[in-house]
Structures are given as C-alpha cells and as structure tokens.
C-alpha cells in the first residue's frame, strides 16, 4: 500500500470520526462515514487479495460491512446492501478464474441498495421506479458487455421484460401506444449493438 494512499485514507477516516464524535451529524456525516468505509474496504481488498486469497479477503470485507451497519443509523440498510453489492463487484473483477456469475447479483444488490438510499435521502421520490430502472439497466448491461467480460445473449429477454414493466408502471394514463414505435427502435438498437459487439469480438 502506498504511503500517500494510506495517509489519505487515515485523514478521511479520522476527520469523519472527529465529526461524528461531536454529535449525530445527520445524513451528511453518515454519507461521509460510509464513503470512508467503502474506500477502506476497497484498499484492503487490493492489499489482502494477492497475499491471502479470495476467502480471507471476503471475510475482512464482511467485517467492514458489519462495522458500517452497526455504526450507521439512517443509511444502515443502504450501507449493508451496498457492501454486499461491492463484494460481488470485486469478485467479478477478480483476475484469474472467470467469475462472471457475480455480475447479475451485483446489479441486483446495487439496485436494492439504491432503493433503500432513495427512501432515506429523497423520500418524495418513487423508489419503485428506481428499482425497475436498476433491474432494466442490470440486464441491459449484461447483454451489451462483450462475452469475455461476462456478457450474455440470454440477458436480452429479461432486459426487455423489465423495460416493458417499467414503462407500464409509469404509464397510468394508458398512453403506452404512442411509445410503441420509439420503444421498438430502442429495442432494435440494443439488439444491433450487442450483435455488433460480439461480431467484433
């Protein structure tokens, strides 16, 4: 670990601890605290993984997640779900043996974490829309990714289903008919993009 990186992390961690020690601080301080814990978790992952392997590193990651959920009040739910999503993402990015299976769980857990965060940070928003958009984005990304990076053709169908559900849920006036042509164009464009990526690969 570079001294500059360690110094920056300690500075951030210490500053947030100092602010927290002066009182609850509210959502803003919890956001800083959560960001500091995420940064520390990612640095620990990079340092420990080459030396000790995947399983011990995942245990340390889980310990940091427990620290997050036990020290947060407003963002405890979003924090633990976010750490689970981050764990899947880091497993997916782990070099060597293919772990493409972790991509979909990452997207799902990141979506649920975003829903929990929106419920707490912006309660006026409809978190159901965030969930539907997140699920659509997850499977669309899996379809569009190159095969060597975890992309898969089967993801097109759940992506289209989630897109249809999203649009239907946000069309209380029943005006979906006027969206059919643009949606058909967008869907065709997604299919062609995925086909072109795989052909080029």
SULBEL-V22270 format. One record per backbone hydrogen bond with DSSP energy under -0.5 kcal/mol. CO is the residue of the C=O (numbers start at 0). NH is the residue of the N-H. E is the energy in kcal/mol with one decimal. If there is no record, write none. Layout:
# SULBEL-V22270
{{CO,NH,E} {CO,NH,E}}
This chain:
# SULBEL-V22270
{{1,5,-2.5} {2,6,-2.7} {3,7,-2.3} {4,8,-2.3} {5,9,-2.6} {6,10,-2.3} {7,11,-2.5} {8,12,-3.0} {9,13,-2.8} {10,14,-2.3} {11,15,-2.3} {12,16,-2.2} {13,17,-2.3} {14,18,-2.3} {15,19,-2.7} {16,20,-2.0} {17,21,-0.5} {18,21,-1.2} {19,22,-1.6} {24,28,-0.6} {25,29,-1.7} {26,30,-2.4} {27,31,-2.0} {28,32,-2.7} {29,33,-2.8} {30,34,-2.5} {31,35,-2.4} {32,36,-2.2} {33,37,-2.4} {34,38,-2.4} {35,39,-2.3} {36,40,-2.5} {37,41,-2.2} {38,42,-2.1} {39,43,-2.8} {40,44,-2.0} {41,45,-2.0} {42,46,-2.2} {43,47,-3.0} {44,48,-2.2} {45,49,-0.6} {46,50,-0.5} {47,51,-3.1} {47,52,-0.6} {48,52,-1.8} {52,56,-1.1} {53,57,-2.4} {54,58,-1.9} {55,59,-2.0} {56,60,-2.3} {57,61,-2.3} {58,62,-1.9} {59,63,-2.1} {60,64,-2.0} {61,65,-2.2} {62,66,-2.3} {63,67,-2.1} {64,68,-2.5} {65,69,-2.1} {66,70,-1.1} {67,70,-0.6} {67,71,-1.0} {72,75,-0.6} {74,78,-2.6} {75,79,-2.4} {76,80,-2.0} {77,81,-2.2} {78,82,-2.3} {79,83,-1.9} {80,84,-2.4} {81,85,-2.7} {82,86,-2.3} {83,87,-2.0} {84,88,-2.3} {85,89,-2.7} {86,90,-2.2} {87,91,-2.5} {88,92,-2.1} {89,93,-0.5} {90,93,-1.0} {94,96,-0.6} {98,101,-1.7} {99,102,-1.9} {100,104,-0.8} {101,105,-1.9} {102,106,-2.1} {103,107,-2.5} {104,108,-2.7} {105,109,-2.7} {106,110,-2.0} {107,111,-2.3} {108,112,-2.4} {109,113,-2.3} {110,114,-2.1} {111,115,-2.3} {112,116,-2.4} {113,117,-2.6} {114,118,-2.3} {115,119,-1.3} {116,120,-3.4} {117,121,-2.1} {121,124,-1.9} {124,126,-1.0} {125,128,-1.0} {125,129,-1.0} {126,130,-2.1} {127,131,-2.3} {128,132,-2.8} {129,133,-2.4} {130,134,-2.3} {131,135,-2.2} {132,136,-2.6} {133,137,-2.3} {134,138,-1.9} {135,139,-2.1} {136,140,-2.4} {137,141,-2.0} {138,142,-1.9} {139,143,-2.3} {140,144,-2.0} {141,151,-1.6} {145,148,-1.6} {145,150,-2.4} {146,149,-1.7} {151,154,-0.9} {152,155,-2.0} {153,156,-1.0} {153,157,-0.8} {154,158,-1.8} {155,159,-2.4} {156,160,-2.3} {157,161,-2.8} {158,162,-2.2} {159,163,-2.3} {160,164,-2.5} {161,165,-2.5} {162,166,-2.3} {163,167,-2.6} {164,168,-2.7} {165,169,-1.2} {167,170,-1.5} {170,173,-1.8} {174,177,-1.0} {175,178,-1.9} {176,179,-1.4} {178,182,-2.6} {179,183,-2.6} {180,184,-2.3} {181,185,-2.7} {182,186,-3.0} {183,187,-2.4} {184,188,-2.4} {185,189,-2.4} {186,190,-2.2} {187,191,-2.6} {188,192,-2.4} {189,193,-2.4} {190,194,-2.5} {191,195,-2.6} {192,196,-2.4} {193,197,-2.0} {194,198,-2.1} {195,199,-2.4} {196,200,-2.0}}
